[in-house]
Amino acid sequence: MLQTNGMNFSHSLITALIAFSLLLTPSLTLQAQSALPNLGDDTSMTLGAERRLGDQIGREIYRDAEYVSDPVLDAYIGGIWQPLLAEAKRNGAMPFEMDTQFAWHAFLVRDKSVNAFALPGGYFGVHLGLIALSETPDALASVLAHETTHVTQRHISRGMSKESASTPWLVASMLVGLLAMRTNPQMASAAMATGQAASIQGQLNFSRDFEREADRIGFTLMQPAGYSPEGFVDMFEMLGKASRLSDSGNFPYLRTHPLTTERVADMRARVGEFARSKAPSKATNIDDANYLLLHRLMAARAGVMADLSVDAQKFYLQQGDAALPTDAKYAATQYAAALAAWQTKDVARARRFYERLRASTSIKTPPAALQAVRWLGAELQVPTALDVTSQNRVEMLYAVNQTMLTSGVSAAELGNVTSRLQDWLSIHPQDADAWSWLSRVQLAQNKPVRSAIARAEAMRAQLDDSAALAQYQAAQSLIRRGMQVDSIDAAIVDSKVRELQTLTRESEKKKR
């Protein structure tokens, strides 16, 4: 993997965070798929305040040790989620102001439990365990549609009292405090049971109307976005089976999204109506094994990355050894085994599994799945032709990584990589990974000031103005000690220091 960090939340803290995002909301009756509610007329929290609240919580998630940045899975989740967001905009569920003011960013969480959660301001968390255990892209899309609806319908701010809505920094501070106590669940539970935290927790209750609303509006996003609404039923069936098992803590989604008989029956009825309506066929076919192949590869990747313990990696290695080419999930088991062997530093074994995976593909293999296989090869440092000028983010970042791993890379090649990253960042200035790579490349070019600037911008992309200020001040110190730099770079550094000092002072004032 190019970059992985992480985020190991205790179950009680995840429950607290999800509870915060799944607040009590009034019942809503949908007269038709297009009859969506008038948003924001029952909350005193502005869109800007909700975004700032989400930014503060999101900053702590970026800092957490189990936050995962993985270009391949980020792209896969984005590919499923973006059509749902586009449909929410098209059908009016997401007003223009919300589209432009909210972040609409998903975090990956290194946790093998089946869970997802929404946060204020358009932030979302997806556990790797959810991806790993989803049988189809449609089932995964149903969860993302449900969580998206919690945000587009402003459930977070609508469920807060006017008092707490007027003091969002206080609410965020309490939740950030809970994150800081994640190593002590008992302390976190005690904190939520005392003082103002208890008052806020009292607002974080669930209602059947609330979950029905997210189900019903989420359902309307599915088919127009290219997914089978049956994905809801598939996910309910998986969760239903889990609910009949002893609670091992692997399905916290069930505790924060109670799976009532009524919810299941309602969704089954809606799927039945959808089938009888003879709606246009969706863009893909869940019965087609080729359609499932990319999802199975990504589920395999998520499973391996969800638990990096030696025992977990051995499990995937054993599966890879035992799999037969005739098995329906043979390619996925070889993908997982190759990645697990690489994680355990068994390079030869990783490449043997990879060759089995590559041999299982054919001219009938969908291009997206072939691309995923090729990227895995690049990750395993198998000679792979990559294009640094590609408009595909994964391809570009893997090409940058490949260049940096090449011994004796020339100054011209480093210059080409720098130019490509700068071009990309001019269009995607919030791409923290690209900024981090630019910092590394410029350090390799012996440009420490520009490297520090890129590191600072990576911190800003991760919502950490204080850390960004420290990097800009470090660059300023280098210049003052006589480091020769372009006059434009020197002016940028001075300007950014002043800007960030102002922003951090204002931020501190708001917290008081």
LOPA-173169 format. One line per field, with one value per residue (C-alpha): residue in one letter; residue number from 1; y, z, x. Coordinates in Angstrom, 1 decimal. Layout:
N
aa: c(A / ...)
i: c(NUM / ...)
Y: c(Y / ...)
Z: c(Z / ...)
X: c(X / ...)
This chain:
512
aa: c(M / L / Q / T / N / G / M / N / F / S / H / S / L / I / T / A / L / I / A / F / S / L / L / L / T / P / S / L / T / L / Q / A / Q / S / A / L / P / N / L / G / D / D / T / S / M / T / L / G / A / E / R / R / L / G / D / Q / I / G / R / E / I / Y / R / D / A / E / Y / V / S / D / P / V / L / D / A / Y / I / G / G / I / W / Q / P / L / L / A / E / A / K / R / N / G / A / M / P / F / E / M / D / T / Q / F / A / W / H / A / F / L / V / R / D / K / S / V / N / A / F / A / L / P / G / G / Y / F / G / V / H / L / G / L / I / A / L / S / E / T / P / D / A / L / A / S / V / L / A / H / E / T / T / H / V / T / Q / R / H / I / S / R / G / M / S / K / E / S / A / S / T / P / W / L / V / A / S / M / L / V / G / L / L / A / M / R / T / N / P / Q / M / A / S / A / A / M / A / T / G / Q / A / A / S / I / Q / G / Q / L / N / F / S / R / D / F / E / R / E / A / D / R / I / G / F / T / L / M / Q / P / A / G / Y / S / P / E / G / F / V / D / M / F / E / M / L / G / K / A / S / R / L / S / D / S / G / N / F / P / Y / L / R / T / H / P / L / T / T / E / R / V / A / D / M / R / A / R / V / G / E / F / A / R / S / K / A / P / S / K / A / T / N / I / D / D / A / N / Y / L / L / L / H / R / L / M / A / A / R / A / G / V / M / A / D / L / S / V / D / A / Q / K / F / Y / L / Q / Q / G / D / A / A / L / P / T / D / A / K / Y / A / A / T / Q / Y / A / A / A / L / A / A / W / Q / T / K / D / V / A / R / A / R / R / F / Y / E / R / L / R / A / S / T / S / I / K / T / P / P / A / A / L / Q / A / V / R / W / L / G / A / E / L / Q / V / P / T / A / L / D / V / T / S / Q / N / R / V / E / M / L / Y / A / V / N / Q / T / M / L / T / S / G / V / S / A / A / E / L / G / N / V / T / S / R / L / Q / D / W / L / S / I / H / P / Q / D / A / D / A / W / S / W / L / S / R / V / Q / L / A / Q / N / K / P / V / R / S / A / I / A / R / A / E / A / M / R / A / Q / L / D / D / S / A / A / L / A / Q / Y / Q / A / A / Q / S / L / I / R / R / G / M / Q / V / D / S / I / D / A / A / I / V / D / S / K / V / R / E / L / Q / T / L / T / R / E / S / E / K / K / K / R)
i: c(1 / 2 / 3 / 4 / 5 / 6 / 7 / 8 / 9 / 10 / 11 / 12 / 13 / 14 / 15 / 16 / 17 / 18 / 19 / 20 / 21 / 22 / 23 / 24 / 25 / 26 / 27 / 28 / 29 / 30 / 31 / 32 / 33 / 34 / 35 / 36 / 37 / 38 / 39 / 40 / 41 / 42 / 43 / 44 / 45 / 46 / 47 / 48 / 49 / 50 / 51 / 52 / 53 / 54 / 55 / 56 / 57 / 58 / 59 / 60 / 61 / 62 / 63 / 64 / 65 / 66 / 67 / 68 / 69 / 70 / 71 / 72 / 73 / 74 / 75 / 76 / 77 / 78 / 79 / 80 / 81 / 82 / 83 / 84 / 85 / 86 / 87 / 88 / 89 / 90 / 91 / 92 / 93 / 94 / 95 / 96 / 97 / 98 / 99 / 100 / 101 / 102 / 103 / 104 / 105 / 106 / 107 / 108 / 109 / 110 / 111 / 112 / 113 / 114 / 115 / 116 / 117 / 118 / 119 / 120 / 121 / 122 / 123 / 124 / 125 / 126 / 127 / 128 / 129 / 130 / 131 / 132 / 133 / 134 / 135 / 136 / 137 / 138 / 139 / 140 / 141 / 142 / 143 / 144 / 145 / 146 / 147 / 148 / 149 / 150 / 151 / 152 / 153 / 154 / 155 / 156 / 157 / 158 / 159 / 160 / 161 / 162 / 163 / 164 / 165 / 166 / 167 / 168 / 169 / 170 / 171 / 172 / 173 / 174 / 175 / 176 / 177 / 178 / 179 / 180 / 181 / 182 / 183 / 184 / 185 / 186 / 187 / 188 / 189 / 190 / 191 / 192 / 193 / 194 / 195 / 196 / 197 / 198 / 199 / 200 / 201 / 202 / 203 / 204 / 205 / 206 / 207 / 208 / 209 / 210 / 211 / 212 / 213 / 214 / 215 / 216 / 217 / 218 / 219 / 220 / 221 / 222 / 223 / 224 / 225 / 226 / 227 / 228 / 229 / 230 / 231 / 232 / 233 / 234 / 235 / 236 / 237 / 238 / 239 / 240 / 241 / 242 / 243 / 244 / 245 / 246 / 247 / 248 / 249 / 250 / 251 / 252 / 253 / 254 / 255 / 256 / 257 / 258 / 259 / 260 / 261 / 262 / 263 / 264 / 265 / 266 / 267 / 268 / 269 / 270 / 271 / 272 / 273 / 274 / 275 / 276 / 277 / 278 / 279 / 280 / 281 / 282 / 283 / 284 / 285 / 286 / 287 / 288 / 289 / 290 / 291 / 292 / 293 / 294 / 295 / 296 / 297 / 298 / 299 / 300 / 301 / 302 / 303 / 304 / 305 / 306 / 307 / 308 / 309 / 310 / 311 / 312 / 313 / 314 / 315 / 316 / 317 / 318 / 319 / 320 / 321 / 322 / 323 / 324 / 325 / 326 / 327 / 328 / 329 / 330 / 331 / 332 / 333 / 334 / 335 / 336 / 337 / 338 / 339 / 340 / 341 / 342 / 343 / 344 / 345 / 346 / 347 / 348 / 349 / 350 / 351 / 352 / 353 / 354 / 355 / 356 / 357 / 358 / 359 / 360 / 361 / 362 / 363 / 364 / 365 / 366 / 367 / 368 / 369 / 370 / 371 / 372 / 373 / 374 / 375 / 376 / 377 / 378 / 379 / 380 / 381 / 382 / 383 / 384 / 385 / 386 / 387 / 388 / 389 / 390 / 391 / 392 / 393 / 394 / 395 / 396 / 397 / 398 / 399 / 400 / 401 / 402 / 403 / 404 / 405 / 406 / 407 / 408 / 409 / 410 / 411 / 412 / 413 / 414 / 415 / 416 / 417 / 418 / 419 / 420 / 421 / 422 / 423 / 424 / 425 / 426 / 427 / 428 / 429 / 430 / 431 / 432 / 433 / 434 / 435 / 436 / 437 / 438 / 439 / 440 / 441 / 442 / 443 / 444 / 445 / 446 / 447 / 448 / 449 / 450 / 451 / 452 / 453 / 454 / 455 / 456 / 457 / 458 / 459 / 460 / 461 / 462 / 463 / 464 / 465 / 466 / 467 / 468 / 469 / 470 / 471 / 472 / 473 / 474 / 475 / 476 / 477 / 478 / 479 / 480 / 481 / 482 / 483 / 484 / 485 / 486 / 487 / 488 / 489 / 490 / 491 / 492 / 493 / 494 / 495 / 496 / 497 / 498 / 499 / 500 / 501 / 502 / 503 / 504 / 505 / 506 / 507 / 508 / 509 / 510 / 511 / 512)
Y: c(0.0 / 3.5 / 5.0 / 3.7 / 5.3 / 4.1 / 4.6 / 2.0 / 3.2 / 1.2 / 0.0 / 2.3 / 5.3 / 4.4 / 4.0 / 7.5 / 9.0 / 7.3 / 8.2 / 11.8 / 11.5 / 9.6 / 12.0 / 12.0 / 13.5 / 14.1 / 11.5 / 12.2 / 10.7 / 10.5 / 10.9 / 10.0 / 9.5 / 13.1 / 14.5 / 15.3 / 17.4 / 21.1 / 21.0 / 23.0 / 24.7 / 23.1 / 23.8 / 26.8 / 25.5 / 27.0 / 24.9 / 26.7 / 25.9 / 22.3 / 22.2 / 23.7 / 21.2 / 18.4 / 19.9 / 19.8 / 16.1 / 15.2 / 16.7 / 14.2 / 11.3 / 12.2 / 12.2 / 8.8 / 5.9 / 3.7 / 6.2 / 4.5 / 6.3 / 3.8 / 5.1 / 1.9 / 1.6 / 5.3 / 5.2 / 2.2 / 3.7 / 7.0 / 5.2 / 3.8 / 6.9 / 9.6 / 8.4 / 8.4 / 12.0 / 13.0 / 11.6 / 13.4 / 16.6 / 15.8 / 14.9 / 17.8 / 15.9 / 17.9 / 21.6 / 23.6 / 25.3 / 22.0 / 20.7 / 23.6 / 24.1 / 20.5 / 18.4 / 15.2 / 13.2 / 9.6 / 8.2 / 4.6 / 3.1 / 0.1 / -1.9 / -5.4 / -4.7 / -4.0 / -0.3 / 3.0 / 6.4 / 10.0 / 13.1 / 16.8 / 18.7 / 15.9 / 13.6 / 9.8 / 6.9 / 3.4 / 0.5 / -1.8 / -4.7 / -3.4 / -3.5 / -6.9 / -8.5 / -6.8 / -9.5 / -7.0 / -3.4 / -2.9 / -3.9 / -1.5 / 1.2 / 0.8 / 1.6 / 4.7 / 5.8 / 5.5 / 7.4 / 10.1 / 10.6 / 11.3 / 14.2 / 15.5 / 15.6 / 17.4 / 14.8 / 15.9 / 19.5 / 18.9 / 16.5 / 18.9 / 21.3 / 25.0 / 25.4 / 22.8 / 23.9 / 27.4 / 26.0 / 23.5 / 23.9 / 22.7 / 19.6 / 18.9 / 19.4 / 16.7 / 14.3 / 15.0 / 14.3 / 11.0 / 10.2 / 11.1 / 8.6 / 5.7 / 3.6 / 3.6 / 2.8 / 2.8 / 6.4 / 7.4 / 5.9 / 7.7 / 11.0 / 10.7 / 10.1 / 13.3 / 17.0 / 18.6 / 15.4 / 13.7 / 16.4 / 16.1 / 12.3 / 12.6 / 14.0 / 11.2 / 8.7 / 6.7 / 6.6 / 4.2 / 7.2 / 8.4 / 5.1 / 4.7 / 8.1 / 7.3 / 3.9 / 5.4 / 8.4 / 6.3 / 3.8 / 6.5 / 7.1 / 3.6 / 2.7 / 6.1 / 5.9 / 2.5 / 0.1 / -2.4 / -1.4 / -5.0 / -4.1 / -2.9 / -6.3 / -8.0 / -5.9 / -6.4 / -10.2 / -10.1 / -8.0 / -10.1 / -13.2 / -11.4 / -10.4 / -14.0 / -14.8 / -13.9 / -10.3 / -10.5 / -6.8 / -7.2 / -5.7 / -2.4 / -1.2 / -3.2 / -1.3 / 2.1 / 1.2 / -1.2 / -3.7 / -3.9 / -6.3 / -3.2 / -1.8 / -5.1 / -5.6 / -2.0 / -2.4 / -5.7 / -4.2 / -1.3 / -3.7 / -5.7 / -2.5 / -1.6 / -5.0 / -4.7 / -1.2 / -2.7 / 0.2 / 0.4 / -2.1 / -0.8 / -0.3 / -3.5 / -7.1 / -8.6 / -12.1 / -11.5 / -13.0 / -10.4 / -7.6 / -9.0 / -9.6 / -6.1 / -6.0 / -9.3 / -8.1 / -4.9 / -6.8 / -9.1 / -6.0 / -4.5 / -7.8 / -8.0 / -4.4 / -4.5 / -6.6 / -6.6 / -9.1 / -12.1 / -14.6 / -12.7 / -12.6 / -16.4 / -17.0 / -15.3 / -17.2 / -20.5 / -19.6 / -18.8 / -22.1 / -24.1 / -22.4 / -24.2 / -22.4 / -23.6 / -21.7 / -18.8 / -16.5 / -17.9 / -14.6 / -12.8 / -15.4 / -15.1 / -11.3 / -11.5 / -14.0 / -12.0 / -8.9 / -10.8 / -12.4 / -8.9 / -7.6 / -10.4 / -9.6 / -12.9 / -11.4 / -14.7 / -16.1 / -12.8 / -13.0 / -16.6 / -15.8 / -12.8 / -15.0 / -17.3 / -14.3 / -13.0 / -16.4 / -16.5 / -13.4 / -13.5 / -11.2 / -11.5 / -10.0 / -6.5 / -3.6 / -2.3 / -5.6 / -6.0 / -2.5 / -3.6 / -6.6 / -4.5 / -2.0 / -4.9 / -6.0 / -2.5 / -2.6 / -5.9 / -4.3 / -6.6 / -4.7 / -2.8 / -0.1 / 2.9 / 6.3 / 9.3 / 11.6 / 9.6 / 11.4 / 8.4 / 9.3 / 5.7 / 5.2 / 8.6 / 8.0 / 4.4 / 5.8 / 8.4 / 5.7 / 3.5 / 6.3 / 7.1 / 3.4 / 3.3 / 3.3 / 6.1 / 8.0 / 10.9 / 14.6 / 14.8 / 12.1 / 13.8 / 17.0 / 15.3 / 13.8 / 17.2 / 18.9 / 16.2 / 16.5 / 20.3 / 20.1 / 17.6 / 19.8 / 22.9 / 21.1 / 19.0 / 21.2 / 19.1 / 15.9 / 15.3 / 12.2 / 14.1 / 16.9 / 14.4 / 12.8 / 16.2 / 16.9 / 13.7 / 14.4 / 17.9 / 16.7 / 14.3 / 17.3 / 19.0 / 21.7 / 21.6 / 24.9 / 23.7 / 20.3 / 22.0 / 24.0 / 20.8 / 19.2 / 22.2 / 22.0 / 18.3 / 19.3 / 21.9 / 19.3 / 17.2 / 20.2 / 20.8 / 24.5 / 24.4 / 21.7 / 23.6 / 26.7 / 24.8 / 23.6 / 27.1 / 28.5 / 25.8 / 26.9 / 30.6 / 29.7 / 28.0 / 31.1 / 33.4 / 31.2 / 31.9 / 29.1 / 30.3 / 30.2 / 31.9 / 35.2 / 34.1 / 31.1 / 33.4 / 35.7 / 32.7 / 31.4 / 34.8 / 35.3 / 31.8 / 32.2 / 35.4 / 33.8 / 30.7 / 32.7 / 34.6 / 31.4 / 29.6 / 32.6 / 32.8 / 29.1 / 29.3 / 32.2 / 30.2 / 27.3 / 29.6)
Z: c(0.0 / -0.8 / 2.5 / 5.5 / 8.8 / 11.2 / 13.6 / 16.3 / 17.9 / 20.8 / 20.1 / 22.8 / 21.2 / 17.7 / 19.1 / 20.6 / 17.3 / 15.3 / 17.8 / 17.4 / 13.6 / 13.8 / 15.8 / 16.6 / 13.8 / 13.2 / 11.3 / 7.6 / 5.2 / 1.5 / -0.8 / -3.8 / -4.6 / -5.5 / -2.5 / -0.4 / 2.8 / 3.0 / 4.5 / 7.3 / 8.4 / 11.8 / 12.9 / 14.2 / 13.1 / 9.9 / 7.2 / 7.9 / 11.6 / 10.9 / 8.5 / 11.1 / 13.6 / 11.2 / 10.4 / 14.1 / 14.5 / 11.1 / 12.1 / 15.0 / 12.7 / 10.4 / 13.4 / 14.7 / 14.3 / 12.5 / 9.9 / 6.5 / 3.4 / 0.6 / -3.0 / -4.4 / -1.8 / -1.7 / -5.4 / -5.1 / -2.4 / -4.3 / -7.4 / -5.6 / -3.6 / -6.2 / -8.3 / -5.2 / -4.4 / -8.0 / -7.7 / -4.4 / -6.2 / -9.2 / -7.3 / -4.8 / -1.7 / -1.6 / -2.1 / -3.9 / -0.8 / 1.0 / -2.0 / -2.0 / 1.7 / 2.9 / 2.6 / 1.1 / 2.2 / 3.3 / 5.8 / 5.8 / 9.2 / 10.0 / 11.8 / 11.0 / 12.4 / 10.1 / 10.5 / 8.8 / 10.3 / 9.2 / 10.8 / 10.6 / 7.5 / 5.0 / 6.5 / 6.6 / 8.0 / 6.5 / 8.4 / 6.2 / 7.7 / 6.0 / 2.6 / 3.3 / 4.3 / 1.7 / -0.9 / -3.7 / -4.6 / -4.3 / -0.6 / 0.1 / -1.9 / 0.2 / 3.4 / 1.7 / 0.5 / 4.0 / 5.6 / 2.9 / 3.6 / 7.3 / 6.1 / 3.3 / 5.5 / 8.2 / 10.9 / 12.9 / 13.4 / 13.4 / 16.3 / 18.4 / 20.8 / 20.0 / 22.9 / 21.7 / 18.1 / 19.1 / 20.7 / 18.1 / 19.3 / 22.8 / 21.2 / 19.1 / 22.0 / 24.0 / 21.1 / 20.5 / 24.2 / 23.8 / 20.9 / 23.1 / 25.7 / 23.2 / 25.0 / 28.1 / 27.2 / 30.8 / 31.2 / 28.0 / 29.1 / 32.4 / 30.7 / 28.6 / 31.8 / 33.5 / 33.3 / 29.9 / 28.1 / 29.6 / 28.4 / 24.8 / 25.0 / 25.8 / 22.4 / 20.7 / 20.8 / 17.9 / 16.5 / 14.1 / 12.1 / 11.8 / 10.4 / 8.1 / 6.7 / 5.9 / 4.4 / 2.2 / 0.8 / 0.4 / -1.5 / -4.1 / -4.8 / -5.7 / -9.1 / -10.8 / -9.6 / -11.2 / -8.3 / -7.6 / -4.7 / -3.7 / -2.2 / 0.8 / 1.3 / 0.8 / 3.5 / 5.8 / 5.3 / 6.2 / 9.3 / 10.2 / 10.2 / 12.4 / 14.9 / 15.4 / 16.4 / 19.7 / 19.8 / 19.4 / 18.8 / 15.1 / 14.1 / 15.9 / 13.0 / 14.5 / 17.8 / 16.2 / 13.4 / 15.0 / 12.5 / 13.3 / 11.6 / 10.4 / 8.7 / 6.9 / 5.9 / 4.6 / 2.5 / 1.1 / 0.1 / -1.7 / -3.5 / -4.6 / -5.9 / -7.7 / -9.5 / -10.5 / -11.8 / -14.6 / -14.0 / -16.5 / -15.9 / -13.8 / -15.4 / -14.0 / -13.4 / -10.0 / -11.5 / -13.7 / -12.1 / -14.0 / -12.4 / -9.0 / -9.7 / -8.9 / -5.8 / -4.6 / -5.2 / -3.2 / -0.4 / -0.3 / 0.0 / 2.7 / 4.6 / 4.6 / 5.6 / 8.3 / 10.7 / 10.2 / 13.0 / 12.1 / 12.8 / 10.4 / 7.6 / 8.1 / 7.6 / 4.1 / 3.2 / 4.1 / 2.1 / -0.9 / -0.6 / -0.3 / -3.1 / -6.4 / -9.8 / -10.1 / -7.0 / -7.6 / -5.4 / -6.6 / -7.9 / -4.7 / -2.5 / -4.6 / -4.4 / -0.6 / -0.2 / -2.3 / -0.3 / 3.0 / 2.0 / 1.1 / 4.5 / 6.2 / 4.0 / 2.2 / -1.2 / -3.1 / -1.8 / -2.6 / -6.2 / -6.5 / -5.4 / -7.7 / -10.7 / -9.9 / -9.8 / -13.1 / -14.7 / -13.6 / -15.7 / -19.4 / -22.2 / -20.7 / -17.4 / -17.0 / -17.5 / -14.0 / -12.4 / -14.7 / -13.6 / -10.0 / -10.6 / -12.4 / -9.5 / -7.1 / -9.2 / -8.9 / -5.2 / -5.0 / -7.1 / -10.0 / -13.2 / -14.3 / -16.9 / -15.1 / -16.5 / -14.3 / -16.6 / -16.2 / -15.0 / -12.8 / -9.3 / -8.4 / -11.5 / -11.0 / -7.4 / -8.0 / -10.9 / -8.5 / -6.0 / -8.6 / -9.7 / -6.1 / -5.6 / -8.7 / -7.8 / -9.4 / -10.5 / -12.7 / -12.0 / -15.2 / -13.9 / -10.6 / -12.4 / -14.5 / -11.3 / -9.6 / -12.6 / -12.7 / -9.0 / -9.2 / -12.2 / -10.3 / -7.1 / -9.0 / -9.7 / -6.5 / -3.7 / -1.0 / -1.9 / 1.1 / -0.3 / -3.4 / -1.3 / 0.8 / -2.3 / -3.6 / -0.3 / -0.7 / -4.3 / -3.6 / -0.6 / -3.0 / -5.2 / -2.3 / -2.0 / 1.7 / 1.7 / -1.0 / 0.7 / 3.9 / 2.0 / 0.5 / 4.0 / 5.3 / 2.6 / 3.3 / 6.9 / 5.7 / 3.6 / 6.7 / 8.5 / 10.8 / 10.6 / 13.6 / 12.2 / 8.8 / 10.6 / 12.2 / 8.8 / 7.3 / 10.3 / 9.8 / 6.1 / 7.3 / 9.7 / 6.9 / 4.8 / 7.6 / 8.2 / 4.7 / 2.6 / -1.0 / -2.3 / -5.0 / -3.9 / -4.8 / -2.4 / 0.3 / -0.1 / -0.1 / 3.2 / 4.9 / 3.6 / 4.7 / 8.2 / 8.7 / 7.3 / 9.5 / 12.6 / 12.1 / 11.5 / 14.5 / 16.8 / 15.6 / 16.1 / 19.7 / 20.4 / 19.1 / 21.5 / 24.5)
X: c(0.0 / 1.2 / 0.1 / -1.8 / -2.4 / -5.2 / -8.1 / -8.8 / -12.0 / -13.5 / -17.0 / -18.5 / -16.8 / -17.9 / -21.4 / -21.1 / -19.9 / -22.6 / -25.2 / -24.1 / -24.7 / -28.0 / -30.1 / -33.8 / -35.8 / -39.5 / -41.5 / -41.7 / -44.2 / -43.2 / -46.1 / -43.9 / -40.3 / -39.9 / -41.8 / -38.8 / -39.0 / -38.2 / -34.7 / -33.3 / -36.6 / -36.6 / -33.0 / -31.2 / -27.8 / -26.5 / -24.9 / -21.6 / -21.8 / -22.5 / -19.5 / -17.2 / -18.4 / -17.6 / -14.2 / -13.2 / -14.2 / -12.7 / -9.4 / -9.2 / -10.1 / -7.2 / -4.9 / -6.0 / -3.6 / -6.3 / -7.4 / -6.6 / -5.5 / -5.6 / -5.9 / -7.4 / -10.2 / -10.8 / -11.4 / -13.7 / -15.8 / -15.9 / -17.0 / -20.0 / -20.8 / -20.5 / -23.5 / -25.6 / -24.6 / -25.3 / -28.8 / -29.4 / -28.5 / -30.6 / -33.8 / -33.5 / -32.6 / -29.3 / -29.8 / -27.1 / -26.0 / -25.4 / -23.6 / -21.1 / -20.7 / -20.4 / -17.2 / -18.7 / -15.7 / -15.5 / -12.9 / -11.8 / -11.5 / -9.2 / -11.8 / -13.1 / -16.5 / -19.5 / -20.2 / -20.5 / -21.4 / -22.2 / -20.8 / -21.8 / -20.9 / -20.9 / -18.2 / -18.7 / -16.8 / -16.7 / -15.2 / -13.1 / -15.2 / -18.3 / -16.6 / -15.1 / -18.5 / -20.7 / -21.6 / -22.4 / -21.8 / -25.6 / -25.5 / -22.7 / -24.4 / -27.5 / -25.5 / -24.0 / -27.4 / -28.8 / -25.9 / -26.0 / -29.7 / -28.9 / -26.8 / -28.9 / -32.0 / -29.9 / -30.8 / -27.7 / -28.7 / -32.4 / -32.0 / -30.0 / -31.6 / -31.5 / -29.1 / -26.6 / -27.0 / -25.9 / -22.7 / -21.4 / -17.8 / -18.9 / -20.5 / -17.4 / -15.1 / -17.0 / -16.8 / -13.2 / -12.6 / -14.3 / -11.9 / -9.0 / -10.2 / -10.6 / -8.1 / -10.3 / -14.0 / -15.1 / -13.8 / -15.6 / -18.9 / -18.6 / -17.9 / -21.0 / -23.0 / -22.0 / -22.7 / -23.4 / -22.4 / -25.4 / -27.7 / -26.3 / -26.4 / -30.1 / -30.6 / -28.8 / -31.5 / -33.0 / -36.5 / -38.1 / -39.4 / -35.8 / -34.5 / -37.5 / -36.8 / -33.2 / -34.3 / -37.0 / -35.2 / -32.0 / -34.1 / -35.0 / -31.3 / -30.4 / -31.9 / -31.3 / -27.7 / -27.3 / -27.8 / -30.4 / -32.7 / -32.6 / -29.2 / -31.1 / -32.7 / -29.4 / -27.8 / -30.8 / -30.5 / -26.8 / -27.4 / -30.4 / -28.3 / -25.7 / -28.4 / -29.3 / -25.7 / -24.2 / -23.1 / -19.3 / -19.1 / -18.5 / -21.8 / -22.1 / -24.2 / -27.1 / -26.9 / -27.0 / -29.4 / -31.9 / -33.1 / -36.8 / -39.3 / -41.1 / -38.1 / -37.4 / -41.0 / -41.2 / -38.1 / -39.2 / -42.5 / -40.7 / -38.5 / -41.6 / -43.2 / -40.0 / -40.0 / -43.6 / -43.1 / -40.9 / -38.5 / -35.6 / -32.8 / -29.9 / -26.6 / -25.2 / -26.4 / -25.9 / -26.2 / -23.2 / -20.1 / -18.0 / -19.9 / -19.1 / -15.4 / -14.1 / -16.2 / -14.8 / -11.3 / -12.0 / -13.7 / -10.6 / -8.4 / -10.5 / -10.5 / -6.7 / -6.3 / -9.0 / -6.9 / -3.1 / -2.4 / -0.2 / -3.1 / -5.4 / -2.8 / -2.2 / -5.9 / -5.8 / -2.6 / -4.3 / -7.3 / -5.1 / -3.3 / -6.6 / -8.6 / -9.2 / -9.4 / -13.0 / -14.0 / -16.3 / -14.1 / -10.8 / -9.5 / -10.4 / -8.7 / -5.5 / -5.7 / -6.1 / -3.3 / -0.9 / -1.5 / -1.3 / 2.0 / 3.3 / 2.2 / 4.2 / 7.2 / 7.1 / 7.9 / 8.3 / 5.0 / 3.2 / 4.3 / 3.3 / -0.2 / -0.2 / 0.8 / -2.1 / -4.4 / -3.1 / -3.5 / -7.1 / -8.0 / -8.9 / -10.0 / -13.5 / -12.3 / -13.9 / -11.3 / -11.8 / -10.9 / -7.9 / -6.8 / -7.1 / -5.0 / -2.3 / -2.2 / -1.7 / 1.2 / 2.7 / 2.2 / 4.1 / 6.9 / 6.2 / 7.5 / 4.4 / 3.9 / 2.3 / 1.5 / 2.3 / 0.4 / -2.9 / -6.0 / -6.8 / -5.6 / -4.7 / -2.6 / -0.9 / 0.0 / 1.2 / 3.4 / 4.9 / 5.6 / 7.2 / 9.4 / 10.5 / 11.4 / 13.6 / 17.3 / 19.2 / 16.2 / 17.3 / 16.8 / 14.7 / 12.3 / 12.0 / 11.2 / 8.5 / 6.9 / 7.0 / 5.3 / 2.6 / 1.8 / 1.7 / -0.7 / -2.9 / -2.9 / -3.9 / -7.2 / -7.4 / -5.9 / -7.5 / -5.6 / -3.4 / -1.7 / -0.6 / 0.8 / 2.7 / 4.2 / 5.1 / 6.9 / 8.9 / 9.8 / 11.0 / 13.0 / 14.7 / 15.4 / 17.1 / 14.4 / 13.7 / 11.6 / 9.3 / 9.1 / 8.0 / 5.4 / 4.0 / 3.9 / 2.1 / -0.5 / -1.0 / -1.8 / -4.2 / -6.0 / -6.3 / -7.9 / -5.0 / -4.1 / -1.9 / 0.3 / 0.4 / 1.5 / 4.4 / 5.5 / 5.4 / 7.2 / 9.9 / 10.2 / 10.4 / 13.2 / 15.2 / 14.9 / 16.0 / 19.0 / 20.2 / 18.6 / 18.5 / 15.0 / 12.9 / 11.6 / 8.1 / 8.4 / 9.7 / 6.7 / 4.3 / 5.8 / 5.4 / 1.9 / 0.8 / 2.3 / 0.3 / -2.9 / -2.6 / -1.7 / -5.0 / -7.0 / -5.6 / -6.3 / -9.9 / -10.3 / -9.1 / -11.5 / -14.5 / -13.6 / -13.6)
